[in-house]
Amino acid sequence: MGNLTSAYEELADIYHATVDPDGAGLSDPVFDELVGDVAGQRVAAVACGQGRDARRLADLGARVVGIDASESLLAHARELERQVPRGIDYLHGDAHDLRPLADGDFDGVVCYMALMDIPELEPTIRSVARILKPGGWFVAVITHPCYKSPAHGELIDHVEGTYRRISGRYFEEGPHHTVTRWEILPRVSYHRTLSTYVNTLVAAGLQVVRLAEPIGDKPGWKEAAGVLYFRCLLAE
């Protein structure tokens, strides 16, 4: 099954205590809009962590399987499922191959704020396409590669009192140490250009049909998108 060592393993407890510790599930209207009506559908939550996106999908009526490389995060997910059963199955597995999941078994797949923490993009996307039924959908959310590049920050215009985003080293793909990340997240993430994301999706047979770049609520992120959402469809 490959190397299942997760960068989140040592952060699992603090991550869980910070992100949805009561198990209410993900609250993201843009995500809800992009996944659409999933009632009765079989959906996989890839790199599900402690199950925040999986619980939201189940609350929307989907039959959900969550898969993650961190046994510690999955332990939290399973405990929340025990406390409030939603019918979610949680599996230990590598996003690079999704080996526990069968070919063509899912109507939809989601990967919420995780692709930039997964070392290899191409096998991950190819595995997503493999487990989808023909015509199936894929929704992913990532930090915006254009504005959260390996060298990014913000400047204040002291004349106007407004913020400006700055972005640098955009073309330096690969792992980079991110000192400005939220403390509950791994220090190393994996930067790819926007074209790499799109071309990798297309090469796997996933057509991008929707993009979303919601306006942030903090200074600096009202001028440039911090998060990028996309919805894709697998060719039939």
Phi and psi in degrees as a GROMACS rama.xvg file:
@    title "Ramachandran Plot"
@    xaxis  label "Phi"
@    yaxis  label "Psi"
@TYPE xy
84.8389  -169.341  GLY-2
-85.4237  112.656  ASN-3
-97.1855  11.195  LEU-4
-65.4186  121.993  THR-5
-104.102  136.643  SER-6
-64.6749  -16.0992  ALA-7
-88.6256  -7.28886  TYR-8
-57.1428  -47.5893  GLU-9
-76.0961  -16.0037  GLU-10
-99.2996  1.05129  LEU-11
-56.2274  -45.3997  ALA-12
-68.2575  -44.8103  ASP-13
-71.258  -33.6241  ILE-14
-62.4084  -47.0097  TYR-15
-63.2734  -41.0934  HIS-16
-67.3097  -21.1725  ALA-17
-97.8176  -36.4488  THR-18
-109.634  105.359  VAL-19
56.2443  50.5933  ASP-20
-66.4703  -24.1111  PRO-21
-89.8234  -1.74691  ASP-22
78.4857  18.4461  GLY-23
-65.5646  -27.5896  ALA-24
102.419  169.275  GLY-25
-63.6403  138.297  LEU-26
-121.192  99.61  SER-27
-153.389  97.897  ASP-28
-60.0752  -32.582  PRO-29
-67.0802  -42.7789  VAL-30
-59.3158  -48.1449  PHE-31
-56.6057  -42.5454  ASP-32
-64.3323  -41.4074  GLU-33
-73.5814  -34.6499  LEU-34
-75.63  -29.6115  VAL-35
73.0876  -152.806  GLY-36
-80.961  106.217  ASP-37
-108.601  8.58479  VAL-38
-54.7782  124.88  ALA-39
82.7694  -7.51628  GLY-40
-82.7647  153.012  GLN-41
-95.3884  118.754  ARG-42
-129.317  137.077  VAL-43
-102.867  133.155  ALA-44
-103.988  103.258  ALA-45
-85.6823  136.605  VAL-46
55.2218  52.5485  ALA-47
-76.1646  -12.1678  CYS-48
60.0536  -130.93  GLY-49
-91.0771  20.5108  GLN-50
91.0683  16.9461  GLY-51
-60.0789  -47.619  ARG-52
-71.8143  -35.3025  ASP-53
-61.9502  -41.5143  ALA-54
-65.9037  -38.0625  ARG-55
-64.7747  -43.3511  ARG-56
-61.3954  -41.7766  LEU-57
-64.4507  -38.8852  ALA-58
-65.9137  -25.5614  ASP-59
-83.7307  -0.995739  LEU-60
103.888  4.33347  GLY-61
-80.8009  157.558  ALA-62
-96.4224  112.77  ARG-63
-113.726  138.582  VAL-64
-120.141  124.941  VAL-65
-104.823  141.182  GLY-66
-136.208  136.231  ILE-67
-153.226  156.776  ASP-68
-86.7005  -10.8143  ALA-69
-99.7673  111.916  SER-70
-64.7509  -31.607  GLU-71
-68.7823  -41.5181  SER-72
-66.1884  -40.0097  LEU-73
-64.2585  -32.3921  LEU-74
-62.0406  -41.0569  ALA-75
-65.0692  -41.8257  HIS-76
-61.5631  -43.8681  ALA-77
-67.7713  -34.8162  ARG-78
-66.5494  -41.051  GLU-79
-65.4548  -35.1412  LEU-80
-67.0096  -36.6119  GLU-81
-64.9197  -40.6343  ARG-82
-69.1404  -43.5248  GLN-83
-131.801  90.7539  VAL-84
-63.2141  129.125  PRO-85
-122.748  1.79476  ARG-86
79.4466  22.808  GLY-87
-88.1415  132.347  ILE-88
-97.9565  131.265  ASP-89
-113.563  127.267  TYR-90
-121.883  146.688  LEU-91
-89.0198  122.056  HIS-92
-168.855  164.607  GLY-93
-94.3994  127.494  ASP-94
-61.9468  -22.4938  ALA-95
-67.2186  -28.9354  HIS-96
-128.34  -18.3788  ASP-97
47.0838  40.521  LEU-98
-58.0884  -33.486  ARG-99
-69.1781  -10.1729  PRO-100
-105.197  136.151  LEU-101
-80.2515  155.407  ALA-102
-60.7359  137.97  ASP-103
57.3598  31.9439  GLY-104
-99.8765  -4.73298  ASP-105
-126.486  139.942  PHE-106
-73.7872  -31.9992  ASP-107
-151.821  159.065  GLY-108
-136.053  140.562  VAL-109
-124.119  151.731  VAL-110
-142.414  102.487  CYS-111
-100.372  113.996  TYR-112
51.1784  50.3542  MET-113
-138.244  -27.3789  ALA-114
-57.1942  -33.5343  LEU-115
-75.7367  -5.94767  MET-116
-106.723  1.23551  ASP-117
-99.4602  125.087  ILE-118
-58.4293  -43.6603  PRO-119
-114.53  118.289  GLU-120
-77.7332  -47.8056  LEU-121
-59.5065  -48.9918  GLU-122
-65.8462  -30.872  PRO-123
-64.3592  -48.8214  THR-124
-66.4118  -38.2003  ILE-125
-63.2741  -37.3766  ARG-126
-69.7329  -37.3229  SER-127
-58.4967  -47.1018  VAL-128
-62.8987  -36.3691  ALA-129
-62.5237  -40.0852  ARG-130
-84.6517  -8.06983  ILE-131
-83.1158  145.771  LEU-132
-70.5092  154.238  LYS-133
-54.1727  131.063  PRO-134
83.7828  1.0288  GLY-135
-69.8541  166.637  GLY-136
-117.635  155.262  TRP-137
-135.556  125.347  PHE-138
-118.905  126.999  VAL-139
-132.121  151.903  ALA-140
-130.451  131.401  VAL-141
-137.613  160.519  ILE-142
-63.761  142.521  THR-143
-67.7245  119.699  HIS-144
-67.8939  -21.6886  PRO-145
-78.052  -32.608  CYS-146
-113.276  -9.58353  TYR-147
-119.203  56.5775  LYS-148
-79.0666  175.236  SER-149
-55.4446  -25.0471  PRO-150
-128.113  103.928  ALA-151
-141.298  162.86  HIS-152
178.603  -161.609  GLY-153
-141.231  151.924  GLU-154
-122.567  149.335  LEU-155
-106.562  127.739  ILE-156
-82.6635  104.575  ASP-157
-72.9726  -13.3231  HIS-158
-80.164  -48.349  VAL-159
-92.0541  -18.0613  GLU-160
73.172  24.0638  GLY-161
-110.646  165.524  THR-162
-102.155  153.255  TYR-163
-131.646  135.503  ARG-164
-85.49  142.782  ARG-165
-122.069  145.984  ILE-166
-140.985  131.9  SER-167
-141.369  167.562  GLY-168
54.373  34.7004  ARG-169
-60.6106  -35.328  TYR-170
-86.9274  2.53287  PHE-171
-88.5277  85.546  GLU-172
-77.4012  152.973  GLU-173
121.058  -170.624  GLY-174
-70.5871  143  PRO-175
-147.623  149.345  HIS-176
-83.5575  121.55  HIS-177
-110.619  97.1709  THR-178
-75.6612  -18.696  VAL-179
-91.5184  0.170265  THR-180
-68.9062  155.921  ARG-181
-52.4938  137.869  TRP-182
-64.3813  -20.0866  GLU-183
-83.4842  0.0733237  ILE-184
-106.998  154.904  LEU-185
-59.3601  147.879  PRO-186
-71.4242  -26.3566  ARG-187
-101.638  128.654  VAL-188
-128.601  176.128  SER-189
-123.224  111.582  TYR-190
-88.3065  136.164  HIS-191
-134.9  151.083  ARG-192
-71.9653  161.433  THR-193
-59.0559  -41.0844  LEU-194
-64.3707  -34.7332  SER-195
-63.6568  -43.8334  THR-196
-59.508  -50.7681  TYR-197
-65.5298  -45.6547  VAL-198
-65.4365  -33.542  ASN-199
-68.9118  -40.4926  THR-200
-61.624  -48.1973  LEU-201
-62.9091  -41.022  VAL-202
-62.7241  -27.2515  ALA-203
-87.7807  2.01706  ALA-204
89.0969  13.3003  GLY-205
-101.719  113.132  LEU-206
-87.6526  126.208  GLN-207
-75.2064  120.743  VAL-208
-114.056  -17.1438  VAL-209
-147.601  141.18  ARG-210
-126.603  149.789  LEU-211
-141.638  137.454  ALA-212
-133.609  77.9021  GLU-213
-65.2032  148.145  PRO-214
-73.2107  132.749  ILE-215
-76.1067  169.486  GLY-216
-108.684  8.70734  ASP-217
-118.144  153.147  LYS-218
-54.6564  140.054  PRO-219
93.1921  -39.554  GLY-220
-96.4186  3.64173  TRP-221
-85.9012  -16.1922  LYS-222
-98.6008  -22.3907  GLU-223
-147.359  143.583  ALA-224
-70.767  132.414  ALA-225
-92.8467  -19.4037  GLY-226
-133.696  143.27  VAL-227
-123.095  128.789  LEU-228
-110.44  143.781  TYR-229
-143.989  148.106  PHE-230
-120.073  133.354  ARG-231
-127.298  157.877  CYS-232
-123.88  137.012  LEU-233
-81.6532  134.894  LEU-234
-58.9355  142.447  ALA-235
